[in-house]
């Protein structure tokens, strides 16, 4: 399951679905390269968005954002730039 694609996903939601607890999951994530739950979720969402853009560059950015789990186009653009270092449209120009 790609739980990270669900908008408004919380750590509590994830721990319930994975049948684990917040302390354990938080510790595992903290020791990973992601450092925090939201950094992990956002990175997975942006990787998904890049796959969508690579597959079909004609998709509207807002659609890509929604399909990647973001609740708004602006949130998608902000997180994309933070994770990738470029805007979604700059990413498309470079691919």
Secondary structure, DSSP 8 states (H G I E B T S, - for coil): --GGGSTT--HHHHHHHHT--HHHHHHHHHHSTT-SHHHHHHHHHHHHHHHHHHH-TTS-HHHHHHHTT-SSHHHHHHHHHHHHSS-HHHHHHH-
